[in-house]
C-alpha cells in the first residue's frame, strides 16, 4: 500500500478501460489522480466512481490531439494538486481493419491524430513540467505493430512504431535529466477497444480469429495496470526501459493452459466481437498478403 503516496498522476484516456484501471490502482496506492478523456460526461462518471472509493481524484475533458487542451490539462493538475509526478499517455484508438488505400482517409487520420499527435503533445507538456524539477515519470503506451509490419492494421501498427521510436529517442535525449521515460506495451486487454472493432465491408470475416486470440492471450485490465504501477513507483527503473506484457513464455503458457482445459472439457470462453462495417473508398481487389 501507499506505493504512490504523495504523488500526482495524470492519465490520458482514463475514463474507462485500461486507463481507468490504472487510475484505480494509482489512487488506491496513494496517488492523487487526474482523469481525462474527450467526453466530459465520461470523465465526470469516472471521477464519481473513484471518489466513492475514498480516493483523491479530479478530472477534465481533453482532446489529446489539441496541444492547448493538453497544456490546460497539465495546468489543471498543478492548480488542483500542486504538481505532476507521473504522466501516462494512454489515450489511443484502434483503426479500421483493411488495406490502407481503401480506408477512408478521415478514419486513418483519426488514429494518427490521437495515437501520434496525442502522444507527442502529452510527452512534451509533461517534460516541460518534469525537466525543471529534475524528476518525473513519463509512460507512453505501445501496442501491436510497434516493432513489425501488420498488414490491414497499418494506421494503428505504424502509429505504435512511431511511439516506440519517439519514446526511445526521448529517453536518450534526456537520459541525465532525472526524468524517467518508459514505453509500455500492455498486450491484449479485454476491453471495449478489443471487442468493438471496425472493418472494411468484405473484411469482417478475416477478423474472426481475434475472438480466439483474445480468449487465449487476453488479460483483464488489472493485469497490465499492476505493471504500470511498478513503472510509476519510486523504485529505480532505468530510463528507456520497455515493458511488454506478452512474451514468448507467456504465450506458450497460455496456449498450454488452453489445451489442458480443452482436454478436460473446460475450454476457454470465446470472446465477443462486434464488428462495424466501413465502406471502402474504392472497389476492393483480391489481395495475397499474409498477415504476420
N, C-alpha and C positions, 0 to 999 in steps of 0.2 A: 504493500500500500504506500501511497504518497511518493511514488516514483517521480512524479512531475510536480511536486509541491512547490508552490510559489512561481510556477512557470505560466506563461501566457502563450497559447497556441492559436493560430489562425489556420483553418482548414477550408479550402475552397471545395465547392460541390459536396457539401456535407449535410444537406437536409435529409438525405436518405442513403441507402446502400452502404458501400464501404466507408464513405466519408462520415456518415452518421455513426457507424460502428467505431471508427477511430475517435470521433468526438466523445462518444460514450466512455471509452476506456481511458482517454486522456483526462476527462473530467473526473472519472472515478479515482484516478491516481493523483488527484490534487491540482490539476491544471485549471486555469480559467480559460475557457474555450470560446472562440468566436466562430459561429456557424455562418455559412454563406451559400447562396445559390442564386440563380436568376429569378426564381419565384419568391416573392415576398411572403405569400401565404404559407409556402412550404417551409421557409425559414422560421416564421412565427410558430408553426406547429412543432418543428424540431426543437426550438428553444423551450417551448412549453413542456415538452416531454422530458427534456433534460433537467429543467428547473424542478419538475415534480420529483425527481430523484435526489434533490438536495444538492445539486452541483452549481458551480459558478459559471454561468454561460450568458452570452449575448449573441445577437445575430443581426445581419444586414444583407439585403439583396445586393447581388453584384454579378454583372456580366464580365467574366474574366477577359473577354476579347477587347474590352474597353479600358485602356490604361487609366483614365481618370477615375473610373469606378473602382479599380483595384487600389489606386492611391487613396481613395476615400475609405475603402475597407481598412487599410492599414491605419489611417488616421483615427478611424472609429475604434479600432482595437486599442490604440495608445490612449485615447481620451477615456475609454471605458475602464481599462485595466492597468494603464500606466506604462506599458512596454510590450514588446513582442519577443519571445524566445524561440518559438518554433513556427515555421510556415510550411504547410503541406499543400503542394499544387496537385490536388486530387481531381479537380473538375475535368471531365473528359466525356466525349460522346463517341459512340460506335458509328460505323459507316454502312452505307448501303452495300450489300453483297452483290458483286457482279463485275464485269470487265470495265476498266476505268473510263474509256471514251464514251461508253453508253450510259454512264451515270449522270444525271442532271448536275451541272456544274455547281449549282447552289448547294446541293447535298454534300458534294466533295468539299466545298469551301467552308461549310459549317464545321466540318471536322478540323480543318486547318486552323480556323479562327479560334476554336475552343482549345484544341489539344496543343497546338504550336504557339500561336499568339498568346493564348491564355497562360501557358507555362512561362513564356518569356516575360510577360507582364508581371506575373506573380514573383518570379525569380528576381528581377531587377528591383522591384519595390521592396521585397524582403531584404535583399542585400544592402540596399541604401539605408535600411534601418540597422541591420546587423553589423556592418563594417565599422561605423563609428564607435560602437560599443564593444567591438572585438570579440563578439560572441553571438551565438545563434545557430539554429539548425534548419537547413533548407532541404526538404524532401520532395523530389519530383517523381511522379508515377509513370512507370513504363507499362508495357503490355505486349501482346503477341505481335511479332513482326519487328521488335526492337533490334534484332541482330540478323535477320534474314528476310528475303522477299516472301510475301504471302499473296499469291495470285487471288484476285477477286476481292481482296481486302486492302487495296493499295493505299487508300486515304488513311485508314487507321494505322496500318503497319508502318507506312512511311513516316507518319507523324510521330510514332513512338521511336523510330530510328533517330529522328531529329532530336527528340527529347533526350535520348540516351547520350548522343554525342555532345549536345548542348550542356548537359549536366556534367559530363566528364570534363569538358573544357572549363566550366566554371570552377570545378574542384582544383584544376591545375592553376588557373589564374589567381585564385585566392587561397592557395594552399597554406600560406603562412599568416593568414589573417585572424585566425582564432575561430573562424566560422566553419561549420561542418556542412558539406554539400553531398547529398546522397541520392542515388537512383534506386527506386523500389518497384519491383515487378510483383504484384500480389497474386499473379496466376489467375485461374478461372474462379470466379466468385458467383455463387448462386443468387444473383440479384436481378432486378428488372432489366438491367443493361444486357444480361446474358439471355434472358427469356423473351424479351420484347425486341425483335430484330426486324430489319428491313432488307429486302432482296429485290433485284430487278425481276419483273414478271418473266417467268420462264426459268428462273434460277432457284425457285423456292425449294425444290426437292433436293438440291445439292447441299442445303443447309441441315437436312435431317440428321446427319452424323453428329452434329453439335449436341443433340439431345443425349446421346450415349457418352460423348466426351465429357460433357458437363456432369453427368451422373457419376462417372468413374473418377475423374480428376478434379472436379469442382470442390470448393470449400465454402462453408458459411463465412460471412463477413468477419466474424470474431477471430478467425484463424490468422489472416493477414494483419488484422488490426493489432493483434498482440505483437507481431514483429515490428509494426510501425511504432509501437510504444517503445520497444528497445532502441530503435533508431533515434527517437526523440528524447530518450532519457539522458541523465547526466553522465552515464557511462561513456568512456572514451571510445568512440567509434571513428576510425581513420577516415578523414575526409576523402571523398571519391569512392567510398565503398558502394558496391552494387549488391543488392539483396534480391534473390529470386526464390519465391516460394516453391515453384515447381522445378525439380531437378530430376535427373535420371533415376536415382534411388527412390524418390517419392513416387514417380510414375510406375516403376516396377512393383513397388509395394502395394499401390492401389490396384494395379491390374491383377496381382496375385490374390488380393483380398476379394476382388470381384469374382474371380474364378472359383475360389473356395465357396463363396456364397452361392454361386450358381450350382455347384456340385451338391450342396446341402439344401437346395431349393429355397434359398434366401437371396434371390437376385437383387441387384441394386435397383432402386426406383428410378425409372427413366424420367429425365427432366422434361417439364413442359416447355414448348417452344411456340410462341405466337409470332407468325411472320406476316408483315405488312408488305404488300406488293407495290413496287415503284415502277412506273412506266419508263422504259429506256428512251433516250432521246433520238435513237436511230435503230433501224432493224438489227436484231441480233443475228449474228452469224455463228455457225458451229465453231467451237474452239477445241484445241487439243492440249492446252496447257494443263499439266497435272499439278495439283496443289502439293506443296512440300510439308 
